[in-house]
């Protein structure tokens, strides 16, 4: 089972190491247009139950759920875990912390 929370530093290190991750961004499309982590797939939180099939992530891929500050993504992570998806983690601090710590040139809102 993946850790419930994943720090932005740990995500950056795992990406740099080439870990096979599925980035699920649960923000609204207008937020996703402002800034995003490269390779993330956008499915707004309200659409996750209907539109996200965990099998889409692929066997062995860990799912990292992302939002603005980490609250919506925590809800999505807990919902996924409730559906039996144990290989998912919430990005602590969300895209805002990612922009502040890992990618300071990224647009913020």
N, C-alpha and C positions, 0 to 999 in steps of 0.2 A: 504494500500500500504506500502510495506517495504521501509525503508530508502534506498537511492541510494548507499550510502557508509556505510560500516561496518568496524570498527576498529578491529585489531587483538585482542585487549583486550576484546572488546565486544563479538567477536566470541568465545574466550576462555571461557568467563563467561557463554555464552549461551550453549556451549557444556557441561560445568560442571553442569549446571542446568538441563541438559537432554532435551533441546529444540530439536524438530524434524526438522533437517536441512538436505538439500540435497547439498552436496559440489560438485560443477562442476568445475573441473580443466581444463582450456583451453590451458595449455602449451603443447608443443610437447612431444611425448612419451619418448624421451631421457632425457628430463628435469624431467619428472614425475618419471623416474627410479632413479634419483639422490636423490630426496627428495619429500615427499608428506605428506599431513595431512591425518591421518588415516581415512579411510572410503570415501575418495574422489573418484569420478569417472572421468576418464581422457577422454575428447573428445577435440582434438585440435581445436583452434579457427576457422580455415578454414573449419572444418567438422561440426561445431555446427548447421548451418542451415539445413543440410541434415541428421545428425545423432542424434540430441537431440530432443526428444519429451518431452515438459514440463510436460505432464501428467505422465511421468516416475517418476517425483519427488513425486507424491502422493498428494492427497488432504490435504490441510492444511500445507504442508511442505514448508518452505521458502528455496529458492535456494540462495546459496552463491557462487559467481563466483570468481575463484582464478587463478592467473597467477604468473609470476616471481615478477614483481614490481607493478602491478595493472593497466597497460595500456590496455593490450589485454583483460583482464577480464572486464574492463570498457566498451570496445567496445561490448563485448558479452552481458553484462548487458543491455546496451542501445538497442541493437538489440532485446533481449528478451522482453524488455518493449515495444518496437515498435510492437511486435507480440501480445501484450495484456497480457503478463506475468508480473503482478505487484508485485508479491511476490519474487522478486530477488534483491540482493544487491551485490555490488562489494567489495571485500576485499581490503581495502586501504593498499597499500604498499606490497601487495602480499605475496607469500611464503617467500620472503627474509625478510620482516619485521616480519612475524610469527616466523621465525628461530631466529631472533635477539632478540625478546621480549618475546615470549612465550615458545619456545622450543630451547634453545641455544645449545643443543647437536646435533641438526639436521644439516646434511650436507648442505653447501651453495655453490653456484657457481656464 
